[in-house]
Amino acid sequence: MERYLLALDAGTGSIRAVLFSTAGEQVAVAQREWEHHEDPRWPGSMDFDWVGGWDLARNCVKGVLSDSKVDPSSIAAISTTCMREGIVLYDDQGQEIWACANVDARSNDEVGELIRMNPELEREIYRESGQTYALGALPRLLWVKNKMPEVYERCARVGMFNDWLIYKLTGVLAVEPSNGSTTGMMSLERRDWDPSIAERCGLKTDIFGKVLECGSRAGEVSAWGSEQTGLAEGTPVIVGGGDCQLGMIGIDACEPGQAGVFGGSFWQYEFNTASATTDPDCRVRVNCHAIPKVWQYEALAFKPGLVMRWYRDGFCQAEKAEAATLGKDAYDLMNERAEKVPAGSYGMLCCFSDVMNFIHWTHASPTFTNFELDPERFDKYCFYRAILENTALLVRGHIDLVREATGNEPDELIFAGGASKSPLWAQIVADVCNKVVKVPRVKEATALGAAVLAGYGVGIYPSIADGAHQVVKWDRSYTPNQENRTVYDELYANWRKLYAEQLRLSEQGITKGMWSAPGI
């Protein structure tokens, strides 16, 4: 009987169940969108509905079983992955009592409180954990303590969303280091909780359960889990990890020195290292990889995919209508026409997300500049290409940033996620960064990485890296165009200077910034 591997992927906007063959071929997928609602009492909040969320998750599993017609007993193993940073709190009976999604931003007051408590504490915590207050759990837990003390008093455990999915399937509640490290409450070096960090922030030190390493066996699908999902009772459930870490496995980037770029609503640049050393200037995030003894420098670009959607929906209604008539994607039409615009968009620049500065993370007001009132050159496709180029300039900035922190940069880039479906965008990244860009056949690499972990956990693959090497197939490679590279070198230097000035205006309150971390 052929065997299969199941990945459960809890993203920011949806939950998916994806079934793979052991050769890495996607067999079936079921997806349900979910929303995280703001509590009107708390601006910036993003509550997670664990009751409705589980209902969607289990129905995804039922859907993928129904669509694929596979016998549940042929599923060799299951693993899970999710958005990082989202946290779930449990009481001493193991019941969920509070949860928030990843970009919850309600804890401005608490960041201020932590800074007043000790202005140097954030840097101290970063050096140990690789995290600042910007995305970590510390201000959120302090918020619960201050604003919902009755919930805080009942809190007995803290966990992440991928662990929550395993808990629902098996009854085993444990945290793994790749996603757990994003809380800011783990020792990077030891890949384990460091309760002293919570103690220094005035938080409980007894809410940290066991840590299981990625790829280890968490348990089996329980009778209740089987009844809920249609999975076979006793199916092995393997510890998964955070989305970008598993994405790196899903693009066959398991070794130190390899780098990946994931292009979606947000863009991540991930660089593997063999050391848990952090950046002396606290500018870039450091996480545990989902592979023991490997860590990742991570630089985040805010909202490139959302900027693309805004531009398409706001200015390209004609292309959307044309694409619907032709049965094509509107982005494909826009890419075809933007490809005719010369590299550098005639010198036009735009500013959206900035190069990451984790310790003081803020973004200037969105800006287009240096264009002329010439509709023959500066039309909608020129502006569109400038957006593509702006994101590639960010990737180059993040390569430079990580090189400054580590002394290393990759020889090539692996480009995955929805943005990698655009040949134009992939070529621009290659030209701007002056690196060969490889695009895998499976663009949505996170679920594939979870499947590799599942297979490794039951012995189908001898190692995580070997499993990735077996299943990842390549679509094509993009070689830098040296003529374009010269144009982009000048554009990059100008863009860095321009952004610094735009950021100054934003921080003076003259313009409205695109985003700032809590407490900035």
Rosetta blueprint (number, residue, H / E / L):
1 M L
2 E L
3 R L
4 Y E
5 L E
6 L E
7 A E
8 L E
9 D E
10 A E
11 G L
12 T L
13 G L
14 S E
15 I E
16 R E
17 A E
18 V E
19 L E
20 F E
21 S E
22 T L
23 A L
24 G L
25 E L
26 Q E
27 V E
28 A E
29 V E
30 A E
31 Q E
32 R E
33 E E
34 W L
35 E L
36 H L
37 H L
38 E L
39 D L
40 P L
41 R L
42 W L
43 P L
44 G L
45 S L
46 M L
47 D E
48 F L
49 D L
50 W H
51 V H
52 G H
53 G H
54 W H
55 D H
56 L H
57 A H
58 R H
59 N H
60 C H
61 V H
62 K H
63 G H
64 V H
65 L H
66 S H
67 D H
68 S H
69 K L
70 V L
71 D L
72 P H
73 S H
74 S H
75 I E
76 A E
77 A E
78 I E
79 S E
80 T E
81 T E
82 C E
83 M L
84 R L
85 E L
86 G L
87 I E
88 V E
89 L E
90 Y E
91 D L
92 D L
93 Q L
94 G L
95 Q L
96 E E
97 I E
98 W E
99 A E
100 C E
101 A L
102 N L
103 V L
104 D L
105 A L
106 R L
107 S L
108 N H
109 D H
110 E H
111 V H
112 G H
113 E H
114 L H
115 I H
116 R H
117 M H
118 N L
119 P L
120 E L
121 L H
122 E H
123 R H
124 E H
125 I H
126 Y H
127 R H
128 E H
129 S H
130 G L
131 Q L
132 T L
133 Y L
134 A L
135 L L
136 G L
137 A L
138 L H
139 P H
140 R H
141 L H
142 L H
143 W H
144 V H
145 K H
146 N H
147 K H
148 M L
149 P H
150 E H
151 V H
152 Y H
153 E H
154 R H
155 C L
156 A L
157 R E
158 V E
159 G E
160 M E
161 F H
162 N H
163 D H
164 W H
165 L H
166 I H
167 Y H
168 K H
169 L H
170 T H
171 G L
172 V L
173 L L
174 A L
175 V E
176 E L
177 P H
178 S H
179 N H
180 G H
181 S H
182 T H
183 T H
184 G L
185 M L
186 M E
187 S E
188 L L
189 E L
190 R L
191 R L
192 D E
193 W E
194 D L
195 P H
196 S H
197 I H
198 A H
199 E H
200 R H
201 C L
202 G L
203 L L
204 K L
205 T L
206 D L
207 I L
208 F L
209 G L
210 K L
211 V E
212 L L
213 E L
214 C L
215 G L
216 S L
217 R E
218 A E
219 G E
220 E E
221 V L
222 S L
223 A H
224 W H
225 G H
226 S H
227 E H
228 Q H
229 T H
230 G L
231 L L
232 A L
233 E L
234 G L
235 T L
236 P E
237 V E
238 I E
239 V E
240 G E
241 G E
242 G E
243 D H
244 C H
245 Q H
246 L H
247 G H
248 M H
249 I H
250 G L
251 I L
252 D L
253 A L
254 C L
255 E L
256 P L
257 G L
258 Q L
259 A E
260 G E
261 V E
262 F E
263 G E
264 G L
265 S L
266 F L
267 W E
268 Q E
269 Y E
270 E E
271 F E
272 N E
273 T E
274 A L
275 S L
276 A L
277 T L
278 T L
279 D L
280 P L
281 D L
282 C L
283 R L
284 V L
285 R E
286 V E
287 N E
288 C E
289 H L
290 A L
291 I L
292 P L
293 K L
294 V L
295 W E
296 Q E
297 Y E
298 E E
299 A E
300 L E
301 A E
302 F L
303 K L
304 P H
305 G H
306 L H
307 V H
308 M H
309 R H
310 W H
311 Y H
312 R H
313 D H
314 G H
315 F H
316 C L
317 Q H
318 A H
319 E H
320 K H
321 A H
322 E H
323 A H
324 A H
325 T H
326 L H
327 G L
328 K L
329 D L
330 A H
331 Y H
332 D H
333 L H
334 M H
335 N H
336 E H
337 R H
338 A H
339 E L
340 K L
341 V L
342 P L
343 A L
344 G L
345 S H
346 Y H
347 G H
348 M L
349 L E
350 C E
351 C E
352 F L
353 S L
354 D L
355 V L
356 M L
357 N L
358 F L
359 I L
360 H L
361 W L
362 T E
363 H E
364 A L
365 S L
366 P L
367 T E
368 F E
369 T E
370 N L
371 F L
372 E L
373 L L
374 D L
375 P L
376 E L
377 R L
378 F L
379 D L
380 K H
381 Y H
382 C H
383 F H
384 Y H
385 R H
386 A H
387 I H
388 L H
389 E H
390 N H
391 T H
392 A H
393 L H
394 L H
395 V H
396 R H
397 G H
398 H H
399 I H
400 D H
401 L H
402 V H
403 R H
404 E H
405 A H
406 T H
407 G L
408 N L
409 E L
410 P L
411 D L
412 E E
413 L E
414 I E
415 F E
416 A E
417 G L
418 G H
419 A H
420 S H
421 K H
422 S L
423 P H
424 L H
425 W H
426 A H
427 Q H
428 I H
429 V H
430 A H
431 D H
432 V H
433 C H
434 N L
435 K L
436 V E
437 V E
438 K E
439 V E
440 P E
441 R L
442 V L
443 K L
444 E L
445 A H
446 T H
447 A H
448 L H
449 G H
450 A H
451 A H
452 V H
453 L H
454 A H
455 G H
456 Y H
457 G H
458 V L
459 G L
460 I L
461 Y L
462 P L
463 S L
464 I H
465 A H
466 D H
467 G H
468 A H
469 H H
470 Q H
471 V H
472 V L
473 K L
474 W E
475 D E
476 R E
477 S E
478 Y E
479 T L
480 P L
481 N L
482 Q H
483 E H
484 N H
485 R H
486 T H
487 V H
488 Y H
489 D H
490 E H
491 L H
492 Y H
493 A H
494 N H
495 W H
496 R H
497 K H
498 L H
499 Y H
500 A H
501 E H
502 Q H
503 L H
504 R H
505 L H
506 S H
507 E H
508 Q L
509 G L
510 I L
511 T L
512 K L
513 G L
514 M L
515 W E
516 S E
517 A L
518 P L
519 G L
520 I L
